Amino acid sequence: MNIAVISTVHDIRDPRVSLKISGSLARLGCHVDLIGGVSSPEDPEVALEFLAHLPEGVTPRLLQSGQGFTGRIQRIKEAVALNGKLKPDLLYIHDPELIPPAEVIRFRYNIPYIFDLHEDVFDRIGLRLEILQRLVRYAFRSADGVVTAFALQHRPYHPIPGVPHQEILNYFPEITFPLPPHTDIPPKKARYRFCYTGTIAPDRNITGLIRFVDQSISAGLDIELIIAGKVFMSGYLKNLRSTLQQCRHRDRIHLIGGDRYTDWFTLQRIHQSSDAGTLFFHPNALNWNYPTKLYEYFGCGLPVICTDMPRIRGLIEKLNAGFFIPHDDFNLAFETLRDNLSRLDQINSEKLRSWVVQHANWHHQELSLAKLIDQVSGIKNGSITNFGE
């Protein structure tokens, strides 16, 4: 079966798009055309290094259109034209804006499509655009299949797809890349290095984390911080850089990425050089599932320092995987961090990795994905659920 996996919003290196979904489909015996662009005009050469290490059976096809609203429109047109040439058996789309063109492609070429919803656009806490909600509601009724990266049953107000669907969470991909030929990871200067990796946005409270670490260093703690990821809001990137410039300990707080995408093998290097991962979210800002970076920290054996989020408290305590600090009380947060820093040396990294292998390994999702593919395709090209038997 030939499947086109498409995103015009997410970077083509996004782990869920490239390593997880595309990698799984390839392992299940499908040929995958991975179609997407990059987040910055300077990124194509770096992106090609990453794409060279994709699983066998995945063919990357890099969209050439630029950034911004106009660039996204051009990317959609480019992706539609490419699918007209490829004529895949199935479209697997990752963005609400691709729902209308997927409907057109299905009508014109009789190609079914699956819509993968990465984030819950119906989350009442987050700021969501009504147009996105309308598009997603439409896909929940009209798509040939729907995948969500979060559980649906916890929120009675959440619409349930009326088409075949699966919950396929953002588990750890467990993929190791070779050492990249270049890296901009600074040498370690402090006894303890903390990291935050992933999307950088206001609801992640990254500016608050920066100020907290800076003040903690001033108060005598031998720590440093690396933040790595893409900022998708230009105003927030400006705010972030301003916060960094105001730090007294600028040599101990580093931003990697910012206006550029940080790919998986660079994130792995950051995790390997760190002593703890951080989650400084406001307790009410978390969606209904564990954040992806929690799996990534655990998968690399990193303990976690986080604000007290009810969703993950039980897991952190069960695994003895870290400790909590308040997000809005510097004095108490500092005292908690100071009193618990030495605990980081005693946390069993192998226990965290083992938990991921047993309970949050992406390979566990592949059977669910295969069943949905079979259901959507009508098994006209042969079942893929018997893979591995």
LUMKEGU-432824 format. One record per atom (N, C-alpha, C): residue in three letters; x, y, z. Coordinates in steps of 0.001 Angstrom, whole numbers, plus 500000, padded with zeros to 6 digits. Atoms other than C-alpha are relative to their C-alpha. Layout:
REM residues N
ALAXYZ/...
END
This chain:
REM residues 389
MET500848498807500000/MET500000500000500000/MET500883501241500000/ASN499284498732500052/ASN501255503479499106/ASN499213501061500776/ILE500661499019499144/ILE500456506135501702/ILE500782501315499948/ALA499391498667499944/ALA501147509872501508/ALA499709500603501365/VAL500112499347498694/VAL501792511387504950/VAL500363501466499795/ILE499843498606500396/ILE501381515148504672/ILE499809500941501188/SER500210498866499105/SER501858518225506836/SER500515501263499325/THR499558498699500505/THR502007521830505689/THR500251500979501134/VAL499786499164498816/VAL502204523231509250/VAL501192499492500800/HIS498907500588499231/HIS504452520862511203/HIS501228499842499115/ASP498754500244500707/ASP508083520664510208/ASP500060498536499581/ILE499915501371500495/ILE508808517550508142/ILE500762499101500966/ARG499237500772499008/ARG511133516490511001/ARG499227499770501291/ASP500802500204498794/ASP508352516572513600/ASP499946498505500309/PRO499922501438499709/PRO508751513230515429/PRO498705499236499750/ARG501249500742500219/ARG505058512327515302/ARG499760499779498514/VAL500220500111501437/VAL504937512974511559/VAL501003499051499350/SER498947500718500719/SER508265511479510518/SER500377498676500652/LEU499482501199499347/LEU509568508991513083/LEU498892499061500458/LYS501034500835499406/LYS506329507783514604/LYS499029499473498939/ILE501001500458500965/ILE503532507663512021/ILE500664499425498750/SER499381500476501246/SER505680507384508886/SER500855498769500256/GLY499170501150499680/GLY508138505018510562/GLY499175498752500247/SER500864501156499729/SER505349502750511805/SER499395499444498717/LEU500604500466501245/LEU503639502612508424/LEU501014499260499138/ALA498958500680500766/ALA506936501682506785/ALA500313498632500600/ARG499738501289499351/ARG507575498959509366/ARG498862499017499774/LEU501159500853500260/LEU504072497652508664/LEU499922499553498547/GLY499930500478501371/GLY505066497112505039/GLY499471500958498954/CYS500490499015500953/CYS503659500257503435/CYS501160500806499419/HIS499076498996500509/HIS505545502596501148/HIS499441501369500352/VAL500453498707499493/VAL505357506093502612/VAL500712501129499278/ASP499473498727500489/ASP505804509398500822/ASP499746501034501084/LEU500096499021498929/LEU506523511874503618/LEU500136501393499396/ILE500071498700500675/ILE505497515331502384/ILE499887501105501042/GLY500038498895499053/GLY506277518483504348/GLY501088501008499713/GLY499015498944500160/GLY508313521646504636/GLY500835500168501247/VAL499166499688498845/VAL510749523192507085/VAL499536501313500617/SER500512498871499223/SER510209525867509724/SER500747501299499764/SER499183498809500214/SER512896528294508591/SER500669499908498640/PRO499347500040501316/PRO514395529286505212/PRO501422499465500056/GLU498625500462499867/GLU517835528352506566/GLU500089498500500284/ASP500011501372499496/ASP516785524800507480/ASP500151498875498980/PRO500035501162500898/PRO516655522692504265/PRO501241499120500064/GLU498792500817499994/GLU520308521572504359/GLU500088499157501271/VAL499989500733498742/VAL520085520605508047/VAL498909498934499994/ALA501105500963500051/ALA516732518913507426/ALA500386498769499192/LEU499614501132500829/LEU518256516736504717/LEU500880499018500767/GLU499188500886499167/GLU520780515374507243/GLU499094499086500825/PHE500949500782499199/PHE517887514265509454/PHE499251498997499135/LEU500834500835500848/LEU515814512892506602/LEU500770498809499435/ALA499186501109500493/ALA518724510696505494/ALA499952498794500931/HIS500025501074499017/HIS518194508619508650/HIS498587499473500269/LEU501358500506499820/LEU514467507928508242/LEU499955498492499757/PRO500098501453500203/PRO513336504280508376/PRO499877499642498523/GLU500106500479501373/GLU513603502286505180/GLU498533499873499616/GLY501389500023500458/GLY510433502603503155/GLY499339501359500063/VAL500524498629499930/VAL509931506320503884/VAL500782500861499014/THR499387499103500981/THR510617508661500964/THR499615501432500316/PRO500346498611499694/PRO510826512322502061/PRO499873500827498728/ARG500205499082501124/ARG509506514940499653/ARG499823501394500591/LEU499928498701499327/LEU510437518424500789/LEU499272501061499193/LEU500712498898500645/LEU507987521208499945/LEU500900501225499955/GLN499068498889500221/GLN509727524288498593/GLN499438501362500387/SER500614498700499715/SER507248527039499486/SER500447500526501346/GLY499428499333498838/GLY508180529565502153/GLY499104500038501215/GLN500657499895498706/GLN506896530725505513/GLN498820500973499936/GLY501092499050499895/GLY503954532801506698/GLY498729499491499356/PHE501313500416500501/PHE500326532711505608/PHE500051499674498510/THR499913500233501440/THR501108533026501893/THR500770498730499700/GLY499212501206500197/GLY503760530336502138/GLY499207498741500298/ARG500806501167499650/ARG501327527947503812/ARG498978499689498912/ILE500937500215501103/ILE498780528458501048/ILE500725499344498828/GLN499229500573501097/GLN501482527715498487/GLN500387498554500298/ARG499666501378499630/ARG502499524607500427/ARG498819499059499753/ILE501192500821500232/ILE498935523314500277/ILE499860499702498511/LYS500110500198501449/LYS498832523857496511/LYS501070499032499507/GLU498889500862500395/GLU502218522190496154/GLU499726498547500395/ALA500291501354499517/ALA501132519185498251/ALA498885499359499185/VAL501103500527500804/VAL497878518788496301/VAL500495499577498620/ALA499466500336501322/ALA499737518878492974/ALA500861498740500065/LEU499139501169499851/LEU502252516309494244/LEU499170498730500154/ASN500850501172499829/ASN499473513942495323/ASN499283499635498710/GLY500584500301501305/GLY497897514287491906/GLY500937499171499140/LYS499014500791500749/LYS501132512859490493/LYS500230498638500639/LEU499677501250499312/LEU501743510211493150/LEU498843499017499999/LYS501199500847499929/LYS498169508877493280/LYS500146498911501078/PRO499858501013498947/PRO498645507153496680/PRO498682499269500235/ASP501209500730499631/ASP496191504606498035/ASP499275500649501164/LEU500577499392498802/LEU495628506667501186/LEU500753501277500327/LEU499400498778499464/LEU496240510198502457/LEU499956499937501521/TYR499967499899498545/TYR497319510656506066/TYR500421501442500306/ILE499724498568499847/ILE497048514371506929/ILE500108500378501476/HIS499704499621498630/HIS498256516154510053/HIS499529501405500376/ASP500375498612499717/ASP496737519656509816/ASP498551500254499621/PRO501392499688500358/PRO493159520976509914/PRO499870500702498653/GLU500099499271501256/GLU493922523225506940/GLU500068499073498779/LEU499939500960501099/LEU494476520091504837/LEU498698499226499818/ILE501271500727500112/ILE490929518815505428/ILE499262500349498706/PRO500689499697501269/PRO489307520761502530/PRO500711499429498775/PRO499368500615501175/PRO491987519750499980/PRO499934498474499999/ALA500135501458499949/ALA491808516143501226/ALA498631499562499499/GLU501344500293500506/GLU488080516215500540/GLU499974500086498472/VAL499952499838501459/VAL488789517466497005/VAL500724498823499358/ILE499229501121500551/ILE491426514783496408/ILE499172498715500043/ARG500840501201499915/ARG489033512084497642/ARG498925500016498923/PHE501056499887501004/PHE486273513364495348/PHE500553499776498594/ARG499459500042501353/ARG488546513669492340/ARG500664498668499676/TYR499211501203500276/TYR490725510571492696/TYR499532498762500776/ASN500511501108499180/ASN488696508362495095/ASN501072499472500953/ILE498962500363499042/ILE491563508395497614/ILE499500500351501398/PRO500471499707498638/PRO490429508061501269/PRO501069500748500791/TYR499013499291499169/TYR492053510135503996/TYR499732499794501481/ILE500022500038498538/ILE492856509898507689/ILE500506501342500514/PHE499599498735499381/PHE493085513044509814/PHE500565499725501388/ASP499317500182498717/ASP495547513045512730/ASP499984501333500750/LEU500127498779499202/LEU494680515633515390/LEU501048499970501122/HIS498888500002499049/HIS497887516387517318/HIS499603500581501350/GLU500377499311498764/GLU496348518729519879/GLU498493500127500080/ASP501436499896499779/ASP492912519021521394/ASP499545501436499783/VAL500455498636500292/VAL491444522114519722/VAL498736500349500770/PHE501193499741499198/PHE488387521725521961/PHE500322500157501484/ASP499583499781498619/ASP490400522110525162/ASP499541501396500427/ARG500590498715499600/ARG488531524870527008/ARG501000500917500684/ILE499007499166499337/ILE491676526076528761/ILE500842500759498994/GLY499133499378500986/GLY493786526773525688/GLY499240500964499108/LEU500571499061500951/LEU493205529570523190/LEU499928499316498642/ARG500173500714501248/ARG491759527907520103/ARG499138500828499041/LEU500747499267500999/LEU490497529403516852/LEU498742499236499612/GLU501272500642500338/GLU486861528713515999/GLU500073499324498638/ILE499906500593501329/ILE487786528029512363/ILE500626498607500074/LEU499394501321499835/LEU490005525142513504/LEU498985499005500552/GLN501013500874499428/GLN487202523725515614/GLN498972499581498950/ARG500980500325501045/ARG484804523903512664/ARG500566498967499019/LEU499371500946500918/LEU487252522117510378/LEU500110498611500625/VAL499839501286499322/VAL487929519405512956/VAL498650499311500170/ARG501332500592499885/ARG484214518878513629/ARG499560499391498661/TYR500369500509501323/TYR483718518464509893/TYR500729498683499719/ALA499230501226500226/ALA486526515886509682/ALA499486498862500866/PHE500537501032499111/PHE485032514025512660/PHE498761499331499395/ARG501185500569500649/ARG481933513473510488/ARG500293499457498605/SER499837500274501426/SER483405513230506994/SER501245499217499636/ALA498765500710500347/ALA486959511826507074/ALA499760498495499986/ASP500112501457500018/ASP487496508143506397/ASP500551499385501283/GLY499475500448498718/GLY489373507845509678/GLY500592501175500752/VAL499469498938499145/VAL490507509989512606/VAL500924499377501040/VAL499073500378498939/VAL493481509647514941/VAL500143501187500935/THR499741498933499031/THR493848511662518147/THR501220499634500840/ALA498811500194499167/ALA497046512107520155/ALA499659500120501479/PHE500472499862498623/PHE494963512304523335/PHE498763499118500154/ALA501178500815499729/ALA492229510283525010/ALA498734500843499879/LEU501241499270500232/LEU488664511268524147/LEU499007499861501151/GLN501103500328499104/GLN486637509715526936/GLN499964500830501277/HIS499950499287498727/HIS487691512025529786/HIS499155501268500011/ARG500711498732500062/ARG485738515051528561/ARG498653499836499330/PRO501317500207500608/PRO482013514703528046/PRO499624501079498996/TYR500333498927500938/TYR481914518051526210/TYR500718499842498670/HIS499192500143501198/HIS484377516788523604/HIS499244499192498948/PRO500669500785501040/PRO482889515650520255/PRO500766498708499721/ILE499404501295500322/ILE483519511983519460/ILE499850499785498497/PRO500116500209501446/PRO484310511136515821/PRO498903499000499665/GLY501026500909500481/GLY481468509534513954/GLY500504499087498904/VAL499356500842501010/VAL483930507721511684/VAL500999499103500731/PRO498995500833499328/PRO486503504971512438/PRO501115500859500599/HIS498983499166499352/HIS488998506366514931/HIS500809499184501000/GLN499116500617499028/GLN491872505443517202/GLN500686501092500807/GLU499167499126499168/GLU493621507136520123/GLU501414499443499948/ILE498606500423500141/ILE497325506911519349/ILE500858501090500622/LEU499367498959499196/LEU499226508807522007/LEU501440500225499561/ASN498662499607500437/ASN502593510502521640/ASN501081499324500828/TYR499015500737499226/TYR504725507790523171/TYR501418500214499459/PHE498586499816500329/PHE508518507712523064/PHE500369499171498769/PRO499714500732501234/PRO509870506745519604/PRO501111498973500108/GLU498902500954499794/GLU512942504867520922/GLU500821499814498720/ILE499179500037501198/ILE515048505740517886/ILE501292500755500295/THR498709499386499747/THR518752506494518157/THR500645500399498685/PHE499326499499501183/PHE520507508632515585/PHE501502500049500240/PRO498561499814499833/PRO524235508784514941/PRO500308501433500390/LEU499578498665499606/LEU526140511772516261/LEU500010500921498789/PRO500005499090501147/PRO525441514724513947/PRO501382500609499781/PRO498667499467500287/PRO528463516240512204/PRO500270501343500645/HIS499804498720499319/HIS527890519554513954/HIS498959500130501098/THR500941499799498902/THR526215520633517155/THR500255501350500634/ASP499843498710499326/ASP525554523902518907/ASP499663499877501475/ILE500248500193498577/ILE525136522386522372/ILE501202500505500783/PRO498862499434499264/PRO527296524429524782/PRO500578499015500999/PRO499405500871498975/PRO529744522706527119/PRO499384500270501365/LYS500604499896498677/LYS528457522046530606/LYS500913500771500946/LYS499232499176499064/LYS529564524596533236/LYS499590499781501455/ALA500532500120498634/ALA527402523788536270/ALA499950498533500431/ARG500113501360499469/ARG527064520757538519/ARG498757499310499462/TYR501243500574500481/TYR523458520230537397/TYR499509500777498793/ARG500577499377501198/ARG522139520918533925/ARG498546499563499877/PHE501402500255500262/PHE518382521211533427/PHE499729500269498522/CYS500375499724501388/CYS516709521117530029/CYS498483500082499881/TYR501380500014500473/TYR513379521946528467/TYR500088499814498501/THR499973500237501432/THR512819520513524984/THR498577499854499483/GLY501335500085500584/GLY509806520895522743/GLY499516501363499541/THR500602498743500432/THR507437523574521523/THR500137501052501096/ILE499834498888499058/ILE508126526934523172/ILE498833500960499796/ALA501211499188500111/ALA504904528811523874/ALA499639500552501374/PRO500344499385498709/PRO503342531002526594/PRO499438499018501016/ASP500594500908499021/ASP501379528122528142/ASP501026499038500597/ARG498919500799499413/ARG504705526343528766/ARG500763500788501067/ASN499413499140498961/ASN505785529293530977/ASN501533499978499958/ILE498550500078500145/ILE509326529291529587/ILE500683501252500551/THR499390498791499436/THR510004532910530516/THR500039499918501530/GLY499989500196498551/GLY509019532059534086/GLY501096499046500428/LEU498932500960499705/LEU511398529093534035/LEU501364500673499920/ILE498712499292500156/ILE514252531290532782/ILE500266500891501197/ARG499803499084498860/ARG513725533870535509/ARG500256499213501290/PHE499804500811498792/PHE513475531160538167/PHE501423499453500075/VAL498643500552500006/VAL516758529521537129/VAL501017501104500214/ASP499060498882499839/ASP518525532872536866/ASP500073500455501459/GLN500021499575498597/GLN517432533905540373/GLN500564498913500913/SER499470501090499179/SER518304530468541757/SER501519499955499931/ILE498539499924500111/ILE521846530787540395/ILE500531501147500854/SER499590498855499176/SER522101534216542026/SER499950499659501485/ALA500137500393498591/ALA520975532609545282/ALA500954498885500402/GLY498934500919499619/GLY523839530134545138/GLY499928498593499462/LEU500096501362500516/LEU522657527027543263/LEU500880499824498767/ASP499089500276501102/ASP525153525457540870/ASP499243499256498896/ILE500861500578501032/ILE522727524890537990/ILE500122500802498708/GLU500103499304501281/GLU522261525810534348/GLU498808499438499245/LEU501223500365500715/LEU519486525522531773/LEU500223500085498500/ILE500069499969501466/ILE519163524615528094/ILE498535499898499599/ILE501343500026500583/ILE515924525416526287/ILE500173499743498513/ALA499853500332501416/ALA515548523832522849/ALA498638499754499382/GLY501271500187500688/GLY512649524057520441/GLY499683501185499124/LYS500442498964500922/LYS510759526206518000/LYS498949500864500669/VAL501022499051499561/VAL508823529339518940/VAL499162500359498779/PHE500844499773501165/PHE505856529620516585/PHE499258501342500054/MET500638498693499868/MET504681533027517851/MET501108501050500060/SER498898499049500096/SER506976535896516787/SER500038500948501198/GLY500033499116498835/GLY505808538114519650/GLY500586499344501234/TYR499465500704498838/TYR506645535461522204/TYR501501499769499865/LEU498552500144500208/LEU510078534887520652/LEU500713501287500403/LYS499418498720499600/LYS510809538588521108/LYS500011500141501519/ASN500097499968498544/ASN509633538371524727/ASN501032499066500635/LEU499049500989499491/LEU511769535270525284/LEU501431500530499932/ARG498646499466500158/ARG514911536905523923/ARG500253501176500930/SER499864498889499056/SER514288540003526002/SER500235499481501414/THR499814500609498679/THR513974537833529122/THR501417499451500153/LEU498639500535499953/LEU517266536119528287/LEU501032501112500146/GLN499046498895499924/GLN519049539424527807/GLN500038500638501376/GLN500067499409498660/GLN517931540568531247/GLN500580499100501087/CYS499473500930499004/CYS519398537504532965/CYS501388500428500470/ARG498685499696499447/ARG522360538072535255/ARG501003498898499667/HIS499119501142500242/HIS523739534644534392/HIS499756499459498589/ARG500283500347501398/ARG523400534638530635/ARG500867498846499502/ASP499113501080500435/ASP526331532216530295/ASP499541498639500504/ARG500505501268499465/ARG524347529562532197/ARG498601499658499473/ILE501354500232500521/ILE521034529829530302/ILE500059500137498482/HIS499786500060501445/HIS520984528826526642/HIS498699499688499262/LEU501123500274500892/LEU518373528890523874/LEU500545499398498717/ILE499638500652501258/ILE518802526442520988/ILE498740499919499151/GLY501179500001500867/GLY516452526869518065/GLY499368501375500006/GLY500703498726499954/GLY513984529637518802/GLY499256500250498712/ASP500633499749501294/ASP513272530748515254/ASP500263498864499010/ARG499713501144500856/ARG514489527412513886/ARG499593498711500714/TYR500418501291499456/TYR513386523812514358/TYR501205499258500584/THR498953500829499398/THR515426521549516652/THR499606498542499805/ASP500413501345500377/ASP515427517999515321/ASP500342498982501086/TRP499980501028498962/TRP515337514727517189/TRP501402499640500449/PHE498684500420499520/PHE519016513819517176/PHE500687501082500817/THR499460498941499153/THR519915517234518599/THR499359499955501387/LEU500675500124498703/LEU517295516815521330/LEU500580498834500801/GLN499398501129499298/GLN518763513416522165/GLN501349500382500617/ARG498703499557499482/ARG522192515001522573/ARG499814500895501224/ILE500274499130498858/ILE520726517620524896/ILE499594499166501206/HIS500419500866498901/HIS519028514947526997/HIS501198499256500593/GLN498836500751499530/GLN522262512971527202/GLN500951500856500829/SER499090499112499280/SER524136516016528501/SER499353500632501230/SER500744499353498912/SER521479516959531093/SER499839499068501199/ASP500228500748498764/ASP520750515898534664/ASP498527499914500371/ALA501442500033499724/ALA517010516628534704/ALA499260500738498894/GLY500894499271500882/GLY514181517622532420/GLY499052500848500830/THR500883499092499264/THR511829520433533402/THR498648500137499296/LEU501347499650500445/LEU508103521109533076/LEU499512501093500939/PHE500354498864499147/PHE507247524560534373/PHE498637500562499607/PHE501333499583500426/PHE503697524671533003/PHE499204500536501187/HIS501033499697499017/HIS500930526398534869/HIS499194498719500209/PRO500691501282499742/PRO499120523469536571/PRO498717499807499212/ASN501261500131500731/ASN495900524233534683/ASN500178500032498487/ALA499768499848501440/ALA497559524531531279/ALA500177498674499287/LEU499704501278500613/LEU498169520843530690/LEU498749499401499363/ASN501095500724500630/ASN495998518941528228/ASN499747498697500740/TRP500517501143499262/TRP494397515657529143/TRP500911498792500011/ASN499063501105499969/ASN497406513451528603/ASN501368500493500442/TYR498645499627499630/TYR500991513378529730/TYR500650500749498834/PRO499319499296501091/PRO503066515894527753/PRO501045499098499353/THR499076500847500747/THR505201514296525059/THR501393500019500600/LYS498630499902499486/LYS508400515583526620/LYS500204499179501271/LEU499837500870498832/LEU507698513568529779/LEU500483498617499554/TYR499532501270500540/TYR508048510382527713/TYR501445500112499521/GLU498653499828500538/GLU511158511798526078/GLU501036500086501117/TYR499084499941498853/TYR512783512660529411/TYR500200498607500590/PHE499907501336499409/PHE511972509245530874/PHE500726499038499064/GLY499383500906500957/GLY513011507467527687/GLY501506500149499932/CYS498555499759499954/CYS516454509033528015/CYS500545499869501424/GLY499553500223498629/GLY516590508224531748/GLY500090501242500849/LEU499913498740499261/LEU516134511817532900/LEU498917500114501072/PRO501014499628499011/PRO514394512639536186/PRO499370501328499611/VAL500780498826500397/VAL511894515486536079/VAL499768500922501189/ILE500362498954499042/ILE511505518740537988/ILE498822500738499383/CYS501184499424500638/CYS508016520067537424/CYS499087500676501011/THR501053499421499179/THR505211522175538729/THR498999498897500339/ASP500863501053499458/ASP502574520241540642/ASP498733499875499166/MET501133500214500886/MET500263519093537864/MET499313498696500390/PRO500699501215499540/PRO497620516642539085/PRO500092498846499019/ARG499998501044501021/ARG497756514767535804/ARG501214499081500119/ILE498792500823500007/ILE501326513585536324/ILE500560499730501398/ARG499473500194498643/ARG501795513696540113/ARG500116498513500350/GLY499990501408499626/GLY500858510048540571/GLY501120499223499336/LEU498956500714500717/LEU503272508844537920/LEU501389500365500524/ILE498699499562499476/ILE506193510928539205/ILE500269499321501345/GLU499821500609498676/GLU505631509608542725/GLU500180498487499900/LYS499913501452500159/LYS505147506004541594/LYS501392499568499558/LEU498696500355500537/LEU508447505966539697/LEU501148500638500772/ASN498965499223499306/ASN510287508198542184/ASN500864500717498965/ALA499352499468501191/ALA511111510149539057/ALA500387501461500103/GLY499656498590499887/GLY511642513656540425/GLY499242500643501136/PHE500709499289498945/PHE509988516322542521/PHE499319501235499423/PHE500854498900500443/PHE507602519259542317/PHE500452501319500626/ILE499762498654499473/ILE508116522997542709/ILE498817500877499602/PRO501106499115500370/PRO505448525714542782/PRO500409500941498870/HIS499693499141501147/HIS505210527860539640/HIS499887501478500338/ASP500332498606499726/ASP504177531072541407/ASP500528500502501344/ASP499441499590498707/ASP506193531266544657/ASP501501499735499951/PHE498571500219500204/PHE509911531818544060/PHE500673499477501252/ASN499306500399498780/ASN511005531482547677/ASN499774498524500322/LEU500296501401499724/LEU509222528173548190/LEU500590499091498922/ALA499436500796501089/ALA510296526901544767/ALA501510499859500161/PHE498552500046499804/PHE513914527813545487/PHE500369499058501141/GLU499693500865498859/GLU513887526116548881/GLU499782498528499649/THR500274501384500400/THR512327522984547393/THR501097499478499082/LEU498941500417500918/LEU514880522872544598/LEU501318499795500743/ARG498746500102499238/ARG517794523505546961/ARG500038498736500849/ASP500042501139499077/ASP516676520798549378/ASP499940498657499279/ASN500192501275500710/ASN516059518191546672/ASN501000499770498869/LEU499070500144501125/LEU518878518769544168/LEU500788498699500062/SER499166501196499877/SER520985515931545530/SER499217498723499703/ARG500825501176500317/ARG518052513540544987/ARG500153499576498547/LEU499865500322501415/LEU518694513745541263/LEU501051498921499775/ASP498936500992500147/ASP521843511662541739/ASP499548498602500418/GLN500445501285499456/GLN519855508901543445/GLN498867499371499201/ILE501129500524500775/ILE517053508477540902/ILE500500498959499001/ASN499614501133500837/ASN517222505201538985/ASN499595500258498546/SER500289499684501400/SER517501506164535323/SER499499498781499237/GLU500395501209500712/GLU517147502578534165/GLU498536499646500272/LYS501403500246499667/LYS513800502285535963/LYS499092500863499128/LEU500795499116500847/LEU512508505259533968/LEU499985499475498568/ARG499937500541501363/ARG513715503786530682/ARG499146498738499889/SER500769501254500025/SER512152500429531556/SER498509500277499988/TRP501428499656500000/TRP508810502063532294/TRP499551500422498605/VAL500341499578501357/VAL508846503680528856/VAL499915498797499072/VAL499995501180500860/VAL509731500388527151/VAL498738499165500228/GLN501154500837499681/GLN506884498606528952/GLN498655500687499768/HIS501303499337499963/HIS504184501257528994/HIS499831501160499015/ALA500139498800500835/ALA504948504184526678/ALA500911499939498784/ASN499177500189501182/ASN506857502741523739/ASN499128500154498763/TRP500812499740501184/TRP505612503961520358/TRP499638498724499243/HIS500287501240500726/HIS505830500447518894/HIS498701499355500487/HIS501261500542499493/HIS502871499546521131/HIS498802500570499254/GLN501108499344500695/GLN500766501890519008/GLN499777499429498600/GLU500039500346501416/GLU501473500222515697/GLU498829499092499629/LEU501122500878500318/LEU498801497519515896/LEU498707500796499863/SER501195499145500102/SER496127500160516548/SER499996500761498683/LEU499901499275501268/LEU497388502138513568/LEU499701499069498830/ALA500223500960501082/ALA497412499033511376/ALA498516499655499860/LYS501429500329500046/LYS493822498167512318/LYS499197501125499362/LEU500721498869500587/LEU492655501656511425/LEU500259500090498500/ILE499669499962501427/ILE494492501580508095/ILE499192498938499253/ASP500782501066500633/ASP492850498250507276/ASP498526500387499901/GLN501411499644499967/GLN489446499583508278/GLN499693501078498965/VAL500224498878500914/VAL489790502767506226/VAL500170499562498545/SER499713500405501381/SER491249501098503145/SER499081498890499512/GLY500857501108500385/GLY488678498307503193/GLY500777498739499699/ILE499095501144500192/ILE491623495897503148/ILE500068499616498515/LYS499982500317501434/LYS491510496182499346/LYS501413499710499503/ASN498621500259500406/ASN495310496087499222/ASN500654498935500871/GLY499446501027499116/GLY495702493270501728/GLY500169500527501414/SER499923499576498615/SER495624493405505510/SER501435500202500429/ILE498661499814499448/ILE498647494832507327/ILE500016499679501490/THR500043500280498557/THR497481493768510799/THR500727498718500358/ASN499269501233499731/ASN499291490447510441/ASN501510500207499958/PHE498566499706500044/PHE502649492212510267/PHE500684499417501227/GLY499201500530498892/GLY505224490413512346/GLY499584498616500422/GLU500446501351499602/GLU503247487164512644/GLU500612498945499072/
END
